Amino acid sequence: MTTRPSYADPIHPGGITRGLETFDPGALGLPSERELASLAAGYFPEFRGERENEPAIYHPVVVPLGAPDVPYERPAFARGINERAYVGSVPLEDIRADFPILSEKMNGHQLIWLDNAATTQRPRQVIERLVRYYEHENSNVHRGAHTLAERSTDAFEEARAKAANFIGARDADEIIFVRGTTEGLNLVAYAFVKPLLRPGDEIILTLLEHHANIVPWQLIAEETGAVIRAAPVDDSGQIIIAEYARLFGPRTRFVSAAHVSNAIGTIAPVEEMIAIAHGHGVRVCIDGAQSVSHMPVDVKALDADFFVFSGHKIFGPNGIGAVYGKSDLLEAARPWQGGGNMIADVTFERTRYQRAPRKFEAGTGSIADAVGLGAAIDYVSAVGMENIAGYESNLLEYALSELAEIPGLTLVGSSARRAGAISFVLDGYSNEEAGRRLNEKGIAVRAGHHCAQPILRRLGREGTVRPSIAFYNTAGEIEALARALFDMVRLI
């Protein structure tokens, strides 16, 4: 037997409660308790106000599992949700209208895109900016003696300035354009860290890392004789900060850590981690691939030495990303690729290099994609990252409360600080089969190890099903996910 939960809480009249935490239904376009009572009147006979002027209480309905004639019945939360919900001052329906792909049908159902940790969708403004670039500005940048080169260079360097401003860099020259987070981490590893290493030196990572923040460090460790050490996590999936601090010693040379776990959504305490590392004279790189689309980032406030992110994780094009590095560290780092654009002078005896960032941008880069990234940054900045963070926090809490009530569903990772991603396993289904069944309903999630095997194995899993949210997702879509999973459970 399973019991459906109470959604109207007379003790916390301003919010829906789970445990000791509340979130605001209005931020998601959900009804208040009184509105919910009105909606439910005559629909759920067990919905009633106990005394005059008190909110209605939903007395749980006991639903026997395996009873095919029992529908998945929930209060009609999704009625008018797109018209009522706002992200800051922007109506959610307007945001969704900006993303053409969200209108697609998949397998006869409206697409519900919950694979945002893998890649986000692109707003029309980014798509149109790419078209405008190719129609009116396309040229290689720098040194061109013609108008199109000037237009292209201006657009490219303007995008660099936007990226710098977006993450709080001191200067646009602290931003290097790369293909994405993976290339950015490799750049930091090979251009800055590898020359520092001697046999027995140590690099600190954490169990939360994506493979892209493990493998480059293993490669340079193999080449130099350095050693990798990994900070442990507790059973919730949060870094044990005291154990992290104990890893530092006289041979520690560098730290690289994820800001947010792509697999379980844990937000790492990076401010404290950076402060501890700097107390030992150790530099730090933060993998921001999963944080920049969910929360404001200020690299100066963090005091990060390096920060890396991808364009396609923040509603921009594929094939573009950025590395932030403090200017003195970029000047100290050596080039990691050679070719045009990064040179000041070449003879067969020696080469002199440009200053950062061009020292690290050999060859023709992804110019149009950098311009598209600038447009994506403009888009989220107009909505407001604080607003996006607040909306998504409420939506994530709602999703966790919904999924926790699915019989046979086990959430993987339970850190109190989290963003973006949720992982679970479902009794009776492999992760891949669960993903396929959801896809039949038009619901796109990811299933597998998410290139994050160490953290999943620490939590006793080889893989999970991972829905992940963005600010264009709705409470109605979360409801559809929960309904689909509940129906899957009834089929067992």
N, C-alpha and C positions, 0 to 999 in steps of 0.2 A: 504494500500500500504506500502511496505517496500523498503528501499534503501540499496543496497549493498555498502560497504565502499570503499574509495580509499586506495590502498595498496602501490602505488608508490608516495613518497612524495618529491617533488623537493625542499622543504624548508629544510628537514632533509635528505640529500642524503645518510647518513651512516646508517640510521635506519628506521624502521617502527614506525609510530607515533600514539599514542592515547592520547588525551589531550595534556599535556605538557611533557609527558614522551616518551622516545624512547627506543627501544631495537634493538639488532644487529641481522639481519636475518642470517648472515653468521654463527653465533654460533649455529644455529639450522639447518644448511645445506640448508637454503632458498636462493633463488636467490637475487642478488642485483636488484635495479631498472632497470638497463640496461639489465641485464640477463633476468629479468621478461618481459621486453618489447620484447626481442628477442623471448622468449618462447611464448608470447601471440600473436605475429605477425600473422595475418591471422586467428587467433582463436577467438579473440574478436575484432570486427570491431571498437568498441568504444575505443580501446587501441591505442593511437597514441602519438608521440612526437609533442609538439606544435612548437618548433623551433629547428634548428639544434644544436646538442651537448647538448640538455637538456634531462633529463630522461622522459620516457613515463609516461603519467598520465592515470590512469584507471578511466574513467568517469563512475559514478555509473549507474548500470542497475536497473530500477524500476521493481520489481517482484510483481505482484498482488497475494495476498494470496488466497489460495483456488483454484488456477488454476492448475489442475493436469498435464497439458501438459508442464508446465514450469519446466525445470530441475534445480537442484541445481548446478549452474555453477560458478566455481571459478578458478582463475589462477592455473596452474598446479604446485603448490608449491612442491608437494611431489615427483616429478620426481628425482630419484637418491638420495633421501634425506639420506638414510642410508649410502651411499658411501661418502657423502660430509660432514656430521656433525661430530664434534669432541667434546669430553668432555675433556678439556685440550688438551693433545697431543694424546689421545686415540681415535681411530675411533669409532663412535657410533655403527657401524655394528659389530665391534669386541666385544664390551660390550654386545650387544644383543645376540651374538653367545654364550656367556658364560652362559646364562640363558636358560636351556633346555625347560622350560615350555612355553616360549614365542613363540615356534614353534608349539604349540598346535592349533588345529582347534576347534572352538566352534560353534555349530549350522551351520556348513558349512562355517564359516568365520574364518579368522585369528584372534586368540585371541588378544584383546587389553586390557591389564591389567591396569585399572585406579582405582584400589581399594587399593592403596599402604598405605593409612593411616590406614587401617585395618590390613594388613600384606603385607610385601614385598616378592618378589620371591627370590629364592636362586641361586647363581651362582654355576656352576659345581665345582668350587674350594672348596666351603663349603661342598657340597654333597660328594665329593671325600675325604675330610678330615674326615668326619664322618665315612665313610667306612673304611678308613685306621686305625682310632682309634679302631673300633670294631674288625678289622682283626689282628691288631698287638700290641695294647696297653691296651686293656680292663682289668681293675682291679679297685678295690676300692683304694682310695688315702690314703697316709700317713700311717705310721706304718707297712706296708707290708714288710716282709723280703724276697722279691724275685724281680726278674727283672721287671716283668710286673707292679708291684706296683710302682717301680721307674719310669718306662716309663710314666705311667698314672699320677703320681704325678707331674712329670716334665711338661707334657703337660697341666695339669690343672693350675698349678701355672704360667706357661708361658702365658696362656690366661688371667690370672688376671693382669699380668704385662702389657700386650697389652691393656687391657681395661683402666688401669690407665693412660698409656701414651696417649691413644687416646683422653681422655677428660682432660688431663693436670693435673692429680692428682700428689701430691708430692711423694707418695709412693704407691707401690702395696698393702700394708696392709690397705690402705684406701678404697679398693674395696671389697664389700661383694657380693657374688653370690646369687641370688634369682631366683624365677621362672619368674619374669617379673616386669614391672612397678607397677602393682597393689599390688603384694606382697611387693615390696620395699616400697611403700607408707605406707602400713600397718606396716611394720617393724619400720619405722621412727616414726609413730604415737604411737605405743605401747611401743617400747623400749626406745625412748628418750623423747617424748613430754608428754605422759600420766603421768609419775611420777612427772612432774613439775606443774600439773594443780590442782587448787582449785576452789570451786564454785565461779562463776562470772568472772573467767579468760577468756580471749578472744583469739580466733584463727582467723586469717585473711586469707580468700581465695579470689578468683575473680569469676566473672560471666563467665569467659572463661573455667572453669574447666570441665574435663571429670568426670563422676560419680566416677571413681576410686580415684579422688582427692577431693571428697566431703564426700562420705559415711564413710571412716575410721575416719575422723575427727568428723562426727556426732556421731559415735559410742562411741568414747572416751569422747565426750562432754556429752552424756547421762550418762556415767558412773561416771563422775567427777563433773558435774554441770557447766562445761564451756560453753561458748557462741560462736557461729560461726558468723562472720561478713564477708560480701562479698563486694569487691571493684566493683563499677559499671563500665559500658562501655558506650561509646557514640554510636551514631546511625551507625557508621561505624564498630563497634565491637572492638574498641580499648579501653584499660583501660584508665580511666580518672585519670591521675596520681595525680592531686591535691586532688581528692576525696579519693583516696587510702591513701595518706599521712594523711588525716584528721581522718582516722580510728584508728590511733595509740593513745593509752592512757596508763595510769599506769597499767592497767590489761592485756595489750597485751602480749602474751607469745610466739607466733609462727606465721609464715607465710608459706603457701604452695601455689605455683602458677605454672601454666603451662607456659612453654617457648613458645610453639606454640599451638594454638587451633586446636584440631583434627577436629572440625566441620566446621570452616570457614577460617582456615589458618592464623589467626592473629598472628604476632610475638609480644609477650608482651615485654615491656621495662624492662626486668628483671634486667639489670645492675643498672638502677635507682631505681627500687623497692628494690633490695637488699641493696643499699646504704642507702635508707630511713629507712629501717628496722634496719640496724646496727646502725644508728644514734640514735635509741631508745633502743639499747641493745637487739634487738629481732633477733633470728635465723631464717633462711629461708631454705626451701626445694624447689628445682625446679624440676618439672615433665618434663623430657627431652624426653619423648617417641616420640614426633613428631618433635623434633629438630635435634637429632643426625644424622639422615640420610640425612639431607638437608643442614647443615651448620657446619663449624668448631665450636667446643665447647672447652672452656678453663675454667675449674672451678676455677683455681687460679685467672685468670683475672676477672671473674665474682664475686669472693669472695663468692661463694655459700657455705653454710654450709653443705647441702646435695644436691645430684643430682641423679636422678633415671632414668633408661631407660631399654628398652626391646630388646632382641636379634632379635626377629622376625620382628621388625620395621626397622632393619638395615641389612637386607639380611642374617641374621643368623637363627639358629634353633628356634623353639618354645620351651617354657619351661625353658628359661634362660634369666636372666637380671642381672643388677648390681645396687647396691647402692654405691654411693660415699659419704663418710662422713669425715669431718676433724678429724684427729686422736684423738684429745683431747675430741671431742664430742662422738666418738665411745667408748672411754674408759669410759666415764661417763655414757653411756647408759647401761641399764640392758639387759640381754638376754631375748628374747621374745619367744623362743621355747627351750625345753630341750631335751637332748638325746646324742647319741654318737657324737664324733668328736669335740664337743664344750666344753668338760670337761677336766680339768687338774687332778682332784682327786675327788672321790666320796666316802662318807661313808653315813650311814643312819642318821647321825647327821647333815652333811653339805656337800656342793659341792663347789669346787673351779673351776673357769672357765678359759678357754684359753683366751688369749688376742685377741683383734680384729685383723683380721676379723673372725677368726674361732669361736669366742664366739657367733656369730650369724648364724653359719652354722651347725645346728644340723642335725645329720643323714647323710645318703649318698645323696649327691647332684646330680645335672644333669651334671655329669662329661663330657660325650661326647659332650653334648650341649654347655658347657663352651668352650671346645676345638673348636667346630664349630663356636662359637661367635668370638673366636680369629682369625679364618680363615676369617670370614666376615670383621673384622676390618682390617686385612691385605689387603683384596681386595679393600675396599673403600680408604684405605690409599694410595695404589699404584696408584689409579686414581687421588686422591687428593681431599680433602673436599672443598677446595677453588674452584677447577675446577667444582666439582659437584654443588656447590652453584651458580656459575655463569651460568652454562648451564641451571639449573632448573629455575633460575630467568627469563631468556629469554623465556623459554618454558611456564612458568606460565603466563607471560605477554601476550604472543601470544594466549594462551588459553582464557584468560579473554577478549581479543579483539574479538576473534571469537564468544564466547558465548554471548557477549553483543549485537551482531547483530542478534541473533535469535529472530524472532517475538514471543512475549508472554512468553519469558524466563526472569525471574527476578533473578538476582544475589543476594545472601543473604550474607551480610558482605562485606565491601569495604575498610578495613584498607589499608593504603598505605604500611605498612610493613606486608608482609605475605609470607607464604611458604607452599608448599605441596598441601593443600586442597582447593577446590572450592565448594561452595554450591549454588544450585539454585532450583527454582520451575518452572514448565512449565504449562501454562494455558491449561486446557482441560484434564490434566492427573494427577492422584494421583502420589505421589512420587514412590510408589511401581510399578504402571503400567508403568511409564516412565523407571524405572530400568529394568523391564521385556522386554520392547520393545527394549531397547539398548542391552540387553543380546541376543536377537534374531539375532542381527548383530555381535555377538561375543565381545561386548564391556562390560567389567565388571566394574560396579560402585556400590556404596552403596546407599541405600535409607532407610530413617527412621530418628530417633532422634540422632543417632550416640553416644549414652550414654553421651549426652551433652545438656540435656533439658533446663537448665537455660539460656544459651546463645541464643539458638534458640527462646525461648519464649520472651526473651528481644527484639529480632529482629522481633517478631510478627509471628513466625512459630512454628508448632509442629514437623515438620520434613522437610527434604530437600533431593534432589538428590545430591550425593557428588562424583564427580570424583576427584582423587588425584594422583599426578604424582610422578615419580621417575626418576633417571637419565638415565634409559634405555628406557624411553618413547620418542616418536618422534613427530615432527610437523605434519607428515602425520597421526599419530594416533589422534591428536587433530582435524585435518581436517575431519577425518572419524567420530568422535564424533559430530562435528558441522553439518556435512551432514546428519547424522542419525536424529538428533534433528530437523533439518529443514524439512526433509521429514515427520517427525511425525506431525509437525505443519500443513503441507499441507493437511494432512488427516482429520483434524478437520472440 
